[in-house]
Amino acid sequence: MSQNPIADHFQNSLAGLTRAAQSDELQATVKTIADAIARALRNGNKLLLIGNGGSAADAQHIAAEIVGRYKLERPAWAAIALTTDTSALTAIGNDYGIEQIFARQVQGLAQPGDVLIALTTSGRSPNILAALHVARGIGATTVGFTGTRGESLRPICDHLLVAPSDDTPVIQQIHMVAAHAICDDVERALINASGKA
């Protein structure tokens, strides 16, 4: 048992973020995801986001950055976290089972050309997997954010960001750093394309 668990947490977080910062592959994936989102928004499509628990909160955080703003003044863009509508979540969960709470919303809201970001530290959540399958069938771009145990998501994701950790809190921290980098890149790309801030 550690004598200083707080220091240990900071060290574990730093180690995970350092691995991410040194991974050319991860950074290339982040750029590819940002490009896909920018393309979708430029074409009038939207970003949908899903996740459970802490990842649900991260989904809402990312959606807020896109609809509101990240750092620059610019028009609002379309992003929806499918984790926020308690009436939909509870009705779908009650009528169809918790495995369908996101898939049913994706079925009703997603269109070809949209982007779905699915945040799952384990890569095994049944409700996340179901939603990714539905999104693929519709023709949306599927993006997974996971950890080192989530490689099984790769066949159903067009783009998969694997945080270099198997520790849930560290994975989530890396996900949010990557998400902020994506928001920054998307904002700059779309403002530069439009020629106005």
Steps between C-alpha positions, in 0.01 A plus 500: 500500500641838398583757764400781262210399272444859388855529368461156342191617316680802358795282397273244332317775315826661392637165380187433292495846348872477426448173313220666302711808428783281368276287275509613139231244420261637762556858387443402137174336603393814686567704184306255283202517736514882505504505119198266484303719742595822320395347168165391643426838657609684185252289303212579735512172691523455876706341771331249734668380819435212740656355813417351839579646842799731489512456123141629483619818668789518253255464210302796634818702549612445140154581360500827696837598353367449146161668542630784714862567427839363591722809489401707198189701418317330216158365400345216701539151354276197544600255774272293723593287800251212506560462874289793617132434423374318808156441350647331193758306700249368752224429248733315264668318789161396637347396167802355317770445763805703596692347208285709263508842672748643250426284196138607494598868515761451228237329286270800539753782476800393292526557126761399244801728537454561872774401746438286810762510775467210745699534822557170680803432716445124484385474139246239609186691603203335322311827457805661335555205267133497396508872418817466292342221295190710434707805405703296253182369341372854455824620340631717783872514571569299815771610743601310813688639800627217720796362697745220432236236576262639239673387181197279425319818392722537194282301255197723563681836518619698202747666737611367839689705758667269751623677813826330609371385838276237657418721802150649457569847650819539298323388182230760558760772558674413174165497322426855612844627402449343157147641481623851576767464231228391258278795592792737448587350162137494380446861606812622323427298186143622461581862580791497256276345234233766550749784523339646811522464875 
